[in-house]
């Protein structure tokens, strides 16, 4: 289930429980309004489980669809009698995660499209355009420059092995589709890519945004500090940054303050850690975490904008250089011919 749907799903559940509608009737109402057959089947299953007397968290766990940390949060809401608040917090968290994922996807889509276009133009020029110029120059008894000959040879190699190249492209396409469709593969790829990005400014800002969003949601339920950090660790299981969250939890369990732990584990910048320290002393941790989460999200967007602002010009310049090299390699001999005729 994607974050966009989950945000809407939990928001509706929050309104249902706040209005006093019984759980079973609420899920039946959602099922009757759902247009997607897959989601409607899931909601009907939840309704049947709850109608049989299962608690909401147990029904969600039985479906095998919801993450463990979400099930644990719902269980906590049922135990404390704040299920409506928990669903509202889960909705906010999923909406945060959806915005973060969409921002990252959109930030890299355009540079990737430019790169693919550049490679396509380059391949067409060395496989289709260069051979034509070679024949034209041969009629005048002119030999290609070493650079043009090398590019032509590379183009011939590509044409001779087009079946292998097509097979590789097909395999990569299938893998991309599987990653997009299968949740397990998508999570593994996201974790792998996230670990690479953790070494960049964008990755660090993204981790801070995810961590602060999770902490903001959990703290709003009234959970104590140690339990909150433990729950956040479950949120990051299998995702990039899990080691840093585990380190933060270890430091807190050893008696360290949360503000020092998040700073030492590099989950939040020192400025936000200081704000958190003040908020803990004044009893305003829930309010502070909301503000920190919002600011970390803005920081991430700004970091993504700076990154794409650097990548796009580089790709454009690289494309211009590659096309320019190909054109010069064939135009220089033509200029020699024109000079000789003149």
N, C-alpha and C positions, 0 to 999 in steps of 0.2 A: 504494500500500500504506500502510495507516495505521500509526501508531506502536505501537498496541496489539498488532497482529499481528507487526510487526517485532521487538518486544521478546521475544515468545515464540519467534519463528523463530530469532533470533540466540542466545537462551539454549539452545535445543535443539542448535544447531550447536556451541556451545561445549562442551556435555556430550559430543557425539559425537566431537569432535576430541580432547578430554581422555582419552576412553576408548580412543583408538587406532584407531577404526573408519576405514577408508579413505573419502576424500571421496565417491566415486561411490556406495559402499554406504550412506553416511550420507544422501545426498539421496534415494536410492531408498527407504530406510526411512521418511523423512519423507513422501514421496509416497504410500506405501502406507497411512500412518496419517491422511493429510489427508482430511477430509470435504468441504470446499468444492471444487467442480469446477474453479474458476478457479485457486486456489492449487495444487491437485493437478497441473494442466496445467503451471504454472510450474515446480514442483519436478521433474516428469518431464523438462522441457526442460533444466533445469540438470543433471540426472543424465546425459542423453544427451551434452551438451557435454563434461562432465567425463570420461565414459566414453571419449570420442574423444581424450582427452589434453589438453584445455584446462585451464589453471590455474583455480582457483576464481574469482579476481577477473575473469578474462577471460570466463568463463561468465556471471557476473553482469552484466557490461557488455553482452554480446551480447543478453541478454533485453530490454534497454532499459527495465527496470522500476526498477532500483536507482539511487539518486542517485550522482553522480560521487564525492562525498566518501566515501560508503560503500564504493564500489569501490576507491578509493585506500587506504582504511584496510585493506581485506582484502589488497590487494597488499602493503602494508607488513607485514602479519602473515605472509604467505607468505615474504617476503624475509628477515624476522628469525627465522622459525621459531616465532613466537608467535601463530599463528592462533587458537588456543583462547582466549588472553587478549584478542585483538582482538574476537572475537565476544562474549565476556563484557562487554567495555567497551561495544560497540555496543548490546548488550541493555540495559545500565544507562542509556545515553544515551537510547535510544528510550523506555524506561520513564519517565525524567525528563520528556521532551518530551510524552508522553501525559498525565502527571499535570498538567503546566502547562497544556496545551490544555484539558483537562477542567475544571480549576479556573476558567479564564477563561470557558469556555462556561457553566458552572453559575452563576457569579457574575452574569452578565448575563441569564440566562434568566428568572429570577423578576421582576426589575424590568421587563423587556420585556413579560412576560405581564401585569403590572399595568397598564402603559401601554396595551396593546391593549384590555384590559378597560375601562379608563377611557374611551377614545375610543368604544368600542362603546356603553357606557351613555349617554354624552353625545349621540351621534348618534341613538339611539333616543328619547331625551327630546325633542330638538328637532324630530324628524321625525314622531313618533307621539303623544307626550304633549301637547306644546304646542298642536297644532291642536285637540285635544279641549277643552282649557281655553279656547281662543279662542272656540269655538262656545258653550260654557257661559256665558262672560262676555258674549258678544254678545246672548244672550237677556235679559240684565239691562241691556243698553244700556251696558255698561262697555267702554272701549277699553283695549287692552293698553298696558302701560308701554313707553317707548322701548326699554328693554333687552330686554323680551320680544318686541317687534316686530322688533328686529334679529336676535334668535336665531331667530325664526320665519322671517324672510326667508332666513337662512342655511340653515335646514332645507329650505325650499322649493327653494333652489338645488341642494342636494344631491340632492333627489328628482328634480328636472328633469334632472339630469346623471348619474343613477345608472349609465347604460350606460358613460359615459366613466370614471367612478370604478371600476366593475367591471373595465373593460379595464386600467386602471392597476394595480389589485390583482393581476389575472391575470398581467400582465407581470412585476411584482415577484416573484410566487410562482414563476414559471418561472425567473427569474434566480437566485432563492434555491436552487432545486433544482439548477440547472446548476452553481452554485458548490459545492454540497455533493457533487455526483456527479463532476464533471470535475476531476481533480487540478490541471491548469494554471490553471483559473479560481480554484480554491480557494487556490492559492499566491498568485496575483495579488491576490485580495481580502484575504488574510491580511497580505500585505506592505503594501497600501494602509491597512488598518485599523491595522496595527502602527505605521506611520509617524505616524499621528494620535496613537496612544496614547503614543508616545515622549516627547511633550510633557507627559505626566502622570506622577504618582508611580508608578502601577501599571505604566505602560509601561517606565519606567526599571528598576523592580524585576524585571519580566519579562525584559528584555534582560540584566540581570546574571545572572539564573538560567540563561538559555539559554547565555550565554557561558561561565559557570563550569562548567556541565555538560559542554559540548563540550571545554573545556580539561582538565577532570578526566579525561575519557575518553582524550584524545590523549596527555597526559602519562604516563598509566599504561602506555602501550606503550613507553616509553623514548625517545621522539622528543626531539631537542634543542629548545631554546626557540624559535629562529627558525623551524624547520620546523613546530613545533606551532602557532605563530601563523598561519603560512601555511595550514596545514590548516584551522584554525578559520575563516579567511576564506572558504574554499571552502564550509564548512558554512552560512555566512550569505548565499551568493550568491542574489540575488533576494528576500531576506527583509529585514524591518525591522531596522535596526541595522548593515547591511552597511558603510555609510560609516564608522561608528565603528570597526568591526573593521579596515577597510582603513587607517584612520588609525593605529591601534595597531600594525599590522604595519610601517607606514612608519617609525614612531618607533623600533621595535626594530631594523629594518634600518639605521637611521642611527646606531646605537650606544647608544640609550637603554635603560635597564633595563625589564624587563617590568612591574614594579610601578609605575613612573612612567608608562609608556605606557598601561596600563589605567586609571589615574587621570585622566590628561590627556584620554584619549578618552572618558571618562565611561562606561566599561564596568563598573567596580566602584567602590564607595564608598571613600573614603580609608582607612577602618578596615581593610577587606579588603585594600587595596593594601599597607598597612604589614605586615599578616600575611604576605602573599605575599613581600614583600621579605625578611623574616626567614627564611621557609621556603627561599627560593632560596639564601641565605647558608649555611644549615645543611644543605642537601641534602635537605630534606623537602618539596619542591614537590608531589610526587604526593599525599602525605597531606594537605597543606594545601589543595590544590585540591578534594579530596573534601569536606573540612569547609566550605570556602567555598561550594561548590555547594549543600550541604545547608542552610546558613544562608541563602543567597540565596533558595532555594526557600521557606523559612519566612517570610522577609521579604515575598516576593511574596504568599503566602497572607494574611498579616496586612494588607497593603496592599489586597488585594481585599476582605477583610472590612470594612475601614474605608470603602471606596468604596461597597459595597452598603449598608452601614449608613447612609450619607448619602442614597443615591438612593431607597431604599424609602420613607422618611418623606416625602420631597419629592413622590413620585408619589402617595402616599396623600392628602397635604394638597391637592395640585392637583386630584385627583379630587373630594374633598369640596367644594372651592371651586366647581368647575364645576357640580356637581350642586346645590349650595346656591344659586348664582346663578340657575339655571333655576327652582328651586322658589320662591325669593323673588319672581321676576318674575311668577309666576302667583298666588302666595298673597297678596301685598299687595293686588291688586284684590279678591280674595275677602274679605279682611278689611274692606275698605271697604264691600262689599255687606252683610256681616253687621252692620257698625256702623249702616248706614242702616236695615236692617230692625229692629235693636234700638231 
